[in-house]
Amino acid sequence: MVCLSLQINDYSVKLSRFIECIIKLPFHLIINSMKNIQQIILASLLFISTLAYATPKPKKANSFPPDEATLRKKADALAHKFIIVDGHVDLPYRLHGKMEDVSVQTQGGDFDYVRAKKGGLSAPFMSIYVPADLQRKKGFSKALADSLIDMVEGLTKQHPDKFALAKSPEDIERNFKKGLISFPMGMENGSPVESNLANLKHFFDRGIRYITLCHGEDNFICDTSYDTTNTWRGLSPIGRQVVREMNRLGIMLDCSHISDDTFAQVVALSKAPVIASHSSCRFFTPGFIRNAPDNLIKQLAKKGGVVMINYSSMFLDSTSNKVNETKRLHLRAWQKEHNLASNSPEARAYESEYQKLHPTPLTNVEKVADHIDHVKKIVGIDYVGLGSDFDGVGPTLPEGLKDCSQLPNLIYVLLKRGYTEPEIEKICYKNIFRVWKKTEEVAKSM
């Protein structure tokens, strides 16, 4: 107000001097000028407006970008303000191997209640993982899947003040308002369906809301990214029925782990958008079929789907990937040589020891943001989410994202790179909610 007053006073002084100059003109000049009084008025207004533009405006205080402490504080606030959905957490299979009380902070693993609360993880999809080698024994896959679902249900019953089941986005929203961590469920590997489409309804009723069609081997549904057998050249005949039935029931189709041919066929056949629950971008790991290539990310996005970025260093960085692939092939050959299942105690013990002797070189949280950047660049912000693979890739998690307590570190990096709050909110949950709700709509229409 003071500045405005000074400016008005300044104009008044200058205008009065201007009028004095006019008055001092010879009389005959004034009379001649009066022939067109409008010219005097217009000249006066033009003079005043010129003064207004010429008058220096008050300088704004210097504005600096927020410092690191401020950005980190904001990142932590956003991690707890927004729902954070994680497309894939292998807690059930971890507890299947060694039961722990995850209502308190645990020594092992990447997820527990305390660390999830600290990091803001509010809705991790519990992975009902079934190893591929079980599909060779009739009934084993379904039995394991049911037992893991029982386990997840048991956690919510034992700790109703901490965990709750979630079968819809609305369930997650209600649980979030109550301060509860939601446990939606996705099944990793379609082998428990066991060629019986009625089992899809069974698992839907039990809370399964996405199915990763296969895992490390081709199965009765489709071909995998980890095998060169190419049994079906994509989807099998019954696999096509599985896609349609999942659409009818409202189960999201998960394109992680499947071959490129299968991926393309699923996207084309599905009436609903599809997801990749824990896959990163092949752009950064050429030749690693498990990651999604740009052309398939574009097809998925065109259908309205979402790619949920895996945090494992082997998915994020080509150097880490090459080292880990060498180890994976060695372990697979060793298991075959000794006629052992991948989940047998002997195979697990050997793998643990081998990992210690041959650690995977690690990348960092910035690389996770690079993959998010890449999806945003090629298809837009609406088609990317988070799919950590916590408790499934522990030794290979990057620096800065070692467990779910460190999620604010990723949000901090995104803020530092200029991501807006609405964009971060989409990444955290809005994109996957959109796909989930659209899948429900398609089911109702069928």
Residue pairs with C-beta under 8 A, 6 or more apart in sequence:
3 58
7 55
10 51
10 55
11 48
11 51
11 52
11 55
14 51
15 44
15 47
15 48
18 44
18 47
22 30
22 40
33 39
33 40
34 40
66 74
71 412
71 415
71 416
72 408
72 412
74 415
75 408
75 409
75 411
75 412
75 415
76 120
76 408
76 411
78 408
78 411
78 415
78 421
78 424
79 119
79 120
79 407
79 408
79 411
80 120
82 120
82 424
82 425
82 428
82 429
83 122
83 123
83 172
83 173
83 176
83 428
83 429
84 120
84 121
84 122
84 123
84 386
84 407
84 428
84 429
85 122
85 123
85 124
85 125
85 172
85 184
85 385
85 386
85 428
85 429
85 432
85 433
86 121
86 123
86 124
86 125
86 308
86 386
86 387
86 388
86 390
86 404
87 125
87 186
87 275
87 277
87 278
87 308
87 385
87 386
87 387
87 388
87 432
88 125
88 127
88 186
88 188
88 256
88 277
88 278
88 308
88 310
88 387
88 388
88 389
88 390
88 392
89 110
89 111
89 124
89 125
89 126
89 127
89 388
89 389
89 390
89 391
89 392
89 404
90 127
90 129
90 188
90 389
90 390
90 391
90 392
91 102
91 109
91 111
91 124
91 126
91 127
91 390
91 391
92 126
92 127
92 128
92 129
92 148
92 151
92 152
93 127
93 129
93 148
93 391
93 392
94 109
94 391
95 102
95 151
96 144
96 147
96 148
96 151
97 343
97 348
98 108
100 106
100 108
100 109
100 112
102 109
102 111
102 112
102 113
102 155
103 112
103 113
103 155
103 158
103 159
103 162
103 163
104 112
104 113
104 114
105 112
105 113
105 114
105 115
106 112
109 390
109 391
109 394
109 403
110 388
110 390
110 391
110 394
110 397
110 402
110 403
110 404
111 121
111 124
111 390
111 391
111 403
111 404
113 159
113 162
113 163
113 181
114 405
115 403
115 404
115 405
116 122
116 124
116 181
116 404
116 405
117 181
118 405
119 403
119 404
119 405
119 406
119 407
119 408
120 407
120 408
121 181
121 404
121 407
122 172
122 175
122 176
122 181
122 182
123 166
123 172
123 175
123 176
123 181
123 182
123 184
123 429
124 181
124 182
124 183
124 388
124 390
124 404
125 184
125 185
125 186
125 209
125 210
125 277
126 152
126 183
126 184
126 185
126 186
127 186
127 187
127 188
127 392
128 145
128 148
128 149
128 152
128 185
128 186
128 187
128 188
128 192
128 208
129 148
129 188
129 189
129 215
129 392
130 141
130 144
130 145
130 187
130 188
130 189
130 191
130 192
130 215
131 189
131 215
131 216
131 341
131 342
131 343
132 189
132 191
132 214
132 215
132 216
132 217
132 219
132 224
132 342
133 217
133 341
133 342
133 343
134 140
134 141
134 144
134 191
134 341
135 141
135 189
135 191
135 217
135 219
135 220
138 194
139 194
141 189
141 191
141 192
141 194
142 192
142 193
142 194
142 199
144 192
145 187
145 192
145 203
146 192
146 206
149 185
149 203
149 206
149 207
149 208
152 165
152 183
152 185
152 207
153 165
153 207
155 163
155 183
156 163
156 164
156 165
156 183
161 180
162 180
162 181
163 180
163 181
163 182
163 183
164 171
164 175
164 178
164 180
164 181
164 182
164 183
165 171
165 182
165 183
165 184
165 185
165 207
166 172
166 175
166 182
166 183
166 184
167 184
167 207
167 209
168 436
168 440
169 433
169 436
169 437
171 182
171 184
172 182
172 184
172 429
175 181
175 182
176 182
184 207
184 209
185 206
185 207
185 208
185 209
186 208
186 209
186 210
186 211
186 212
186 252
186 254
186 277
187 203
187 208
187 210
187 211
187 212
188 212
188 215
188 254
188 257
189 212
189 213
189 214
189 215
189 219
189 257
190 211
190 212
190 213
190 214
190 219
190 220
190 221
190 222
190 242
191 214
191 215
191 219
191 220
192 199
192 203
193 199
193 200
193 203
193 211
193 221
193 242
194 220
195 220
195 238
197 241
197 242
197 245
200 211
200 242
200 245
200 246
200 249
200 251
201 249
203 211
203 251
204 249
204 250
204 251
208 251
209 250
209 251
209 252
209 436
210 251
210 252
210 253
210 254
210 275
210 277
211 246
211 251
211 252
211 253
211 254
212 254
212 256
212 257
212 258
212 277
213 219
213 221
213 222
213 239
213 242
213 253
213 254
213 255
213 257
213 258
213 262
213 266
214 221
214 222
214 223
214 224
214 257
214 258
214 262
215 224
215 226
215 257
216 224
216 226
216 227
216 257
216 342
217 224
217 226
217 227
218 224
218 227
218 229
218 230
218 231
218 232
220 236
220 238
220 239
221 235
221 236
221 238
221 239
221 242
222 232
222 234
222 235
222 236
222 239
222 258
222 259
222 262
222 266
223 229
223 230
223 231
223 232
223 233
223 234
223 258
223 259
223 261
223 262
224 257
224 258
224 259
224 262
225 257
225 258
225 259
225 260
225 289
225 290
226 257
226 289
226 290
227 259
230 259
230 261
232 239
232 262
233 261
234 259
234 261
234 262
234 264
234 265
235 243
235 262
235 265
235 266
235 269
239 262
240 269
243 253
243 266
243 269
243 270
244 269
246 252
246 253
246 270
247 253
247 270
247 271
247 272
247 439
247 442
247 443
247 446
248 443
248 446
249 443
250 439
250 440
250 442
250 443
250 444
251 439
252 272
252 273
252 274
252 275
252 435
252 436
252 439
253 266
253 270
253 272
253 274
253 275
254 274
254 275
254 276
254 277
255 262
255 263
255 266
255 267
255 274
255 275
255 276
255 279
255 292
255 296
255 300
255 305
256 276
256 277
256 278
256 279
256 290
256 387
257 290
258 266
259 289
260 289
260 293
260 296
263 292
263 296
263 300
264 296
264 299
266 274
267 274
267 296
267 299
267 300
267 303
267 305
268 299
270 303
271 442
271 446
272 435
272 438
272 439
272 442
272 443
273 300
273 303
273 304
273 305
273 306
273 434
273 435
273 438
273 439
274 300
274 303
274 305
274 435
275 305
275 306
275 307
275 308
275 385
275 432
275 435
276 292
276 300
276 305
276 306
276 307
276 308
276 387
277 308
277 387
278 308
278 310
278 387
278 388
278 389
278 392
279 290
279 291
279 292
279 307
279 308
279 309
279 310
279 315
279 387
280 291
280 292
280 307
280 309
280 310
280 312
280 315
280 316
280 371
281 291
281 292
281 294
281 297
281 307
281 309
281 371
281 374
281 375
282 288
282 289
282 291
282 292
282 293
282 294
283 293
283 294
283 374
284 291
284 316
284 317
284 318
284 367
284 370
284 371
284 374
285 291
285 314
285 315
285 316
285 317
285 318
285 321
286 318
288 314
288 315
288 321
288 325
290 315
291 310
291 315
292 300
292 307
294 378
297 307
297 375
297 378
297 379
297 383
298 378
298 379
300 306
300 307
300 383
301 379
301 380
301 382
301 383
304 434
304 435
304 438
305 383
305 435
306 382
306 383
306 384
306 385
306 431
306 432
306 434
306 435
307 375
307 383
307 384
307 385
308 384
308 385
308 386
308 387
308 432
309 368
309 371
309 372
309 375
309 384
309 385
309 386
309 387
310 316
310 387
310 388
310 389
310 393
311 368
311 388
311 389
311 390
311 393
311 397
311 398
311 401
312 389
312 393
312 396
312 397
312 398
313 320
313 321
313 324
313 360
313 361
313 362
313 363
313 367
313 396
313 397
313 398
314 320
314 321
314 323
314 324
314 325
314 360
314 393
314 396
315 321
315 389
315 393
316 363
316 367
316 368
316 370
316 371
316 398
317 361
317 363
317 367
319 361
320 360
320 361
320 362
320 363
320 396
323 358
323 360
323 361
324 360
324 396
327 354
327 355
327 358
327 360
330 354
331 347
331 350
331 351
331 354
332 342
334 347
334 350
335 341
335 342
335 347
338 346
338 347
340 346
340 347
341 347
355 395
359 395
360 395
360 396
362 396
362 397
362 398
362 399
363 398
363 399
364 398
364 399
364 400
365 398
365 399
365 400
365 401
365 406
365 409
365 410
365 413
366 400
366 413
367 398
368 398
368 401
368 410
368 413
369 410
369 413
369 414
369 417
372 384
372 414
372 427
373 417
375 383
375 384
376 384
381 423
381 426
381 427
382 426
382 431
382 434
383 431
384 427
384 431
385 427
385 428
385 429
385 431
385 432
386 410
386 427
386 428
388 401
388 404
390 397
390 403
390 404
397 403
400 406
400 409
400 410
401 407
401 409
401 410
411 424
414 423
414 424
414 427
415 424
419 427
